[in-house]
Amino acid sequence: LGSRLHGPVFAITSCLTVTWQARLWLNITISSNSLQSKGYNMQAIPLYSSETDLSKHKCYVAAMTILATLAGALHTIAVGRGIIWTSKVTTGATDGCYIYINPTWFQALGSDSQRAFLIGHEVLHIVLSHMWRGSLFKARGYFNHQFDWCHRTYNKAADYIINAMLVKMGLEMIEGG
């Protein structure tokens, strides 16, 4: 299969019809192992700490059940990452590693499917490496030729793609995206 780490992933993804979930798992596993073997510390420090715990609350359990049913890979990643419940964010956010959700806003959403949508939305930002790509685009000067870097525009474009994916999976989009 080759001595380079990306060799097996390339061979598997190019020779077989593999779902995006399987490719995602392979890429995360290989990338993480590659970075750890080079001596990088893979422990991230969360920006905030949880102020409450909704993990046993019925609205969270229902949302995670819906996510597991409609998008199993996103559910698995959300469980693995965990959710930090904090009022320091107004809705939901991610730093590329952790998921932060405002518990009051989460509970006020109209349905469990919308709650599942929110969790899936933040997971897809992590999966699609939006924070990392955004920082690369900014550092490399993308958008600088004609436009200055605008995080808000970049995030709106990323949200557009993510929301379309989640709606296609059968989740109910939150009003306002």
N, C-alpha and C positions, 0 to 999 in steps of 0.2 A: 504494500500500500504506500510505500514511500516513507522516507525518514522525516520529512517535515510535517509539522502538526496539522497544517491545513490540507495535506494530501488525502487523508481518510475522509474528511468532510467533503472535499471536492468529489472524490470518487463515489461516495454514497449519494450525494445530492445530484450529481450529473448522470449517474447510470440508472437510478431508480426513480420511480414516481413516489416522492416522499412528501407528506403533508408539510405545510409551513410550520406546524407545531413541532414535528420531528426535526426539521432543519434548525429551528430555534433552539431546541434542547441541545442538539449537537454543537451548534456554534457557541452557545453559552458555556457548555462544558469544556470544549477545546480551548476557548479563549481564556477562561478562568485558570485552567491547568497550565496553559502556556505562560501567563503572567506570574503565577505562583512559582513556577520552575525558574523564572528569571529573578526571583527574590523580591518581587513586589508584594507589599502587604495588602491583602484583599479585604481587610476590615475597614469599613466605612463608619464614620461617626454621624449619627443622625443630627439634623439641625435642631430638632425639638424633641421633647420627651412627651409621652402620652399623659394626658390629663385625666383620662377616664378609660374604661374598658368596655367596649360594646361587643366583644367577641362572643358573648353568650346572649346578647339581646336578640329578640325574635326578628327584628327588621334586618339585622346583619346576617343572621343565619339564613333567612329566606333569600336575601340577595346573593349570598354565596352559593346557595343551592341552585338558584337560577343560573348563575355564572358557571357552575360545574356542569350543568345540563347542556347549556348552549355553547360554552367555550371552555372546555376542560383544561386546556393548556394555560389559559389566562387564570383560571381558578387556582391551579397548582402553583403558579408563580406568585399569585397574591398571598396564598397560604405561606409559602416559603419566605416571602419578604416581610409579611406582617404589615399591619396598618398602625400608624401612629395617629391617635385621636387627639387633635389639638385645635384650640381656638385661635392659634397664631396664623392660620390660613383661613380665608373667607369661605372657600368651597372645598376644593381638593387640589393637591399639588404633588409633585415628585421632584426629587433632586437627582434622579437617575438611579437611585439605589433604594430609597425608602419611599413609602406612600404616606402622605399626610392628608387627613380628612378632618374637616370641622364636624364634630359629632352632632351639633345642633342642626346644622344645614343638612347633614346626611339623614337624620330622622325626619326632617321636614319635607323631604322629597315625596312626590306624589305616589310612587309605587315601588315595590321591591325590584321590579325590572329596571327602573331608573337608578336605583341604588347599585344594582349589578352593573349597569352601564357605567356609572361613575368609577367603580373599582376597576372594571375592564379598561376604561379610558386611561387611567393612570398607569396601569400595567403595560398597556401598549406604548405609552411614552417611553417606558423603560426598555421594553423589548426592541423597539425601533431605534433606540439610542438617540432620541431627540435632543437630550441635553448635551451629550458628547458631540453630536453633529453640529448643533448650534454653536458651541464654543469653537469648533474647528472652522466653521464658516466665518465667524466673526474674526478669529485670529488670522485666517488666510486672506481676509479682505474680500470675500464674496459679498456681493451687493454694494461694494464700495465704488465700483466703476461709475455707476449711474445713481446709486442710492446709498445712503448711509445704512449701516446695520440697524435693523429694527427687530428687537426680540419679539415684540407683540405681533408683527407681521409673520415672522417665522413660526411662532406658536399657533397663530390662526391657521396657517397652511397645514401644519402638522395635525391640528385638531380636525380639520376638514377630512383628511385621510382617515384618521382614527375613527371619527364618528361614522363615516360611511362603512367602514369595516364592521363596526359593532351593530349597526342597523341591519346589515346584511346577515349577521349572525342571529338576528331575531330579538335583539335587545331594544328596549324603548328609550329613545333619545330624551335627554333632559332638555326642557324648554330653554332656549338660548344657547344650546350646544355645550 
